[in-house]
Amino acid sequence: MEIMAVNRAVSVYTQSTKMAVSQTVSIEQTKELSEAFKKEIWNEINSYSWNKSMNISIQITDGAFKRMMNDADFKDRMLGVIKKESIAAQPPGNTSLTWIDESGYRGFSYIDVPAGEMAFKAHSNDKDSFYVKKAAKKQDYEEMWEEKQLEREMQREKLDNEYVKKLYYNRSVLRKGQVSAAYEANVVEQPVESNRFDSATTGKNA
């Protein structure tokens, strides 16, 4: 009887251990899946054309992520809204804030700079903060614009130089052709003088 009781206890312990291990593995797999999904969403949002002069902050709750994982339509609608925000978030506004939970979307934008900066700081430091882009400083933005302008000018100069070289080459070829044609025409049309003696000098007819 004691042996049977020990075996039964061992069996119960083994089953409990297997269940605990299985649950742990399941939790870890779910966590990895959730992290991979969040990375996918982050990359999608980051691919949108956000204006560099705007403060951008997006909050997405865990409940919203769970619903997006299980509801493709909800996921597409929320990403669609965020994409529209990336297009609409333009000056004279300076800050765009977005909230997404399992119920849907809310958004707000600021034109007033001090108010926008304060709201952005609080919003981007929230526990549900997911995607944040700080506006480039005016100096940094101007420097980026100047770099782009310099690149465009260098590219234009390169194209101009290539055009001038090509034009010079074409004119050179054309000029050589014209000179060659004129020379050939001159050779054909120029009368060939006969190698004769002058009768006045020699007393002989030519």
C-alpha positions in Angstrom: 0.0 0.0 0.0 2.9 2.4 0.9 4.6 1.6 -2.5 1.3 2.3 -4.4 0.9 5.6 -2.5 4.5 6.6 -3.3 4.0 5.8 -7.0 0.8 7.7 -7.1 2.5 10.7 -5.5 5.4 10.5 -8.0 2.9 10.3 -10.9 1.0 13.4 -9.6 4.2 15.3 -9.1 5.5 14.4 -12.6 2.2 15.5 -14.3 2.2 18.7 -12.3 5.8 19.4 -13.4 5.0 18.7 -17.1 2.0 21.0 -16.9 4.1 23.8 -15.3 6.8 23.4 -17.9 4.2 23.4 -20.7 2.6 26.5 -19.4 6.0 28.2 -19.1 6.9 27.3 -22.7 3.5 28.6 -23.9 4.0 31.9 -22.1 7.4 32.3 -23.6 6.2 31.5 -27.1 3.3 34.0 -26.7 5.7 36.6 -25.5 8.1 36.1 -28.4 5.1 36.2 -30.8 3.9 39.4 -29.2 7.3 41.1 -29.5 7.7 40.0 -33.1 4.2 41.5 -33.9 5.1 44.8 -32.2 8.3 45.0 -34.2 6.3 44.5 -37.4 3.9 47.3 -36.4 6.8 49.6 -35.4 8.5 49.0 -38.8 5.3 49.7 -40.6 4.7 53.0 -38.8 8.3 54.0 -39.2 8.0 53.6 -43.0 5.5 56.4 -43.2 6.6 59.9 -44.4 6.6 61.8 -41.1 7.4 65.5 -41.3 10.8 66.1 -39.6 9.7 69.4 -38.1 6.8 67.7 -36.1 6.8 66.1 -32.7 5.2 62.6 -33.1 4.0 60.4 -30.3 1.9 57.3 -30.6 0.5 55.2 -27.7 -0.7 51.7 -28.2 -2.0 49.7 -25.2 -1.5 46.0 -24.7 -5.2 45.4 -25.2 -5.0 47.1 -28.6 -2.1 44.9 -29.6 -4.0 41.8 -28.6 -7.0 42.8 -30.6 -4.8 43.7 -33.6 -3.1 40.2 -33.5 -6.5 38.5 -33.5 -8.5 41.0 -35.7 -6.8 41.7 -39.0 -9.5 44.3 -39.9 -8.9 46.2 -36.7 -5.2 46.1 -37.4 -5.6 47.5 -40.9 -8.0 50.2 -39.8 -5.6 51.4 -37.0 -2.6 51.4 -39.3 -4.6 53.2 -41.9 -5.5 55.9 -39.4 -1.9 56.3 -38.4 -0.8 56.6 -42.0 -3.4 59.4 -42.6 -1.9 61.1 -39.5 1.5 61.0 -41.0 0.2 62.8 -44.0 -1.9 65.3 -42.1 0.8 66.1 -39.5 2.2 69.2 -41.1 3.1 72.8 -40.2 1.8 75.1 -38.9 1.2 72.3 -36.4 4.2 71.3 -34.3 2.9 68.2 -32.3 0.8 65.2 -33.2 -0.4 62.8 -30.5 -2.2 59.5 -31.0 -3.9 57.1 -28.6 -4.9 53.6 -29.6 -6.6 51.1 -27.3 -8.9 48.1 -27.9 -11.8 50.4 -28.5 -10.2 52.4 -31.3 -8.3 55.6 -32.0 -8.1 59.2 -30.6 -5.8 61.9 -31.9 -4.9 65.5 -31.1 -2.5 68.1 -32.6 -1.0 71.3 -31.3 -0.1 74.6 -33.1 1.0 76.4 -29.9 4.7 75.5 -29.5 5.0 75.5 -25.6 1.7 73.7 -25.1 2.7 71.1 -27.8 6.1 70.5 -26.2 4.6 69.9 -22.8 1.9 67.6 -24.1 4.5 65.7 -26.2 6.8 65.2 -23.2 4.0 63.8 -21.1 2.5 61.6 -23.9 5.9 60.2 -25.0 6.8 59.2 -21.4 3.6 57.3 -20.8 3.8 53.5 -20.1 1.9 52.8 -23.3 4.2 55.0 -25.4 5.1 53.0 -28.5 6.4 55.2 -31.3 8.1 58.6 -30.8 9.8 61.0 -33.1 11.2 64.3 -31.7 11.1 67.2 -34.1 14.4 68.2 -35.6 15.7 71.5 -34.2 15.4 74.4 -36.6 19.2 74.5 -37.0 19.4 70.8 -37.6 16.6 71.0 -40.1 18.2 73.9 -41.9 21.5 72.0 -42.1 19.7 68.9 -43.5 18.0 71.1 -46.1 21.3 72.8 -47.0 23.0 69.4 -47.4 20.2 68.2 -49.7 20.5 71.5 -51.7 24.2 71.0 -52.0 23.7 67.5 -53.2 21.2 68.7 -55.8 23.6 71.5 -57.0 26.5 69.0 -57.3 24.3 66.6 -59.3 23.2 69.5 -61.5 26.8 70.6 -62.0 27.8 67.1 -62.9 25.1 66.8 -65.5 26.0 70.2 -66.9 29.7 69.2 -67.2 28.7 66.0 -68.9 26.4 67.9 -71.3 29.2 70.4 -72.1 31.7 67.6 -72.8 29.2 65.8 -75.0 28.4 69.1 -76.9 32.1 69.9 -77.4 32.7 66.3 -78.6 29.8 66.5 -81.1 30.9 69.9 -82.4 34.5 68.7 -82.7 33.4 65.7 -84.7 31.2 67.9 -86.9 34.0 70.4 -87.4 36.4 67.7 -88.5 33.8 66.4 -90.9 33.3 69.8 -92.4 37.1 70.4 -92.7 37.5 67.0 -94.3 34.6 67.6 -96.8 36.0 71.0 -97.7 39.4 69.7 -98.3 38.1 66.9 -100.5 36.0 69.4 -102.5 39.0 71.7 -102.9 41.2 68.9 -104.3 38.6 67.9 -106.8 37.7 71.4 -108.0 41.3 72.8 -108.1 42.7 72.6 -111.7 45.9 70.7 -112.1 48.6 72.9 -113.7 50.5 71.2 -116.6 54.2 70.9 -116.3 55.1 72.8 -119.6 57.8 75.0 -120.9 57.2 78.6 -121.8 57.5 79.1 -125.6 58.8 82.6 -125.2 61.8 81.2 -123.3 62.5 78.0 -125.2 61.2 79.0 -128.6 59.2 75.8 -128.6 55.5 75.3 -128.5 54.1 74.0 -125.4 
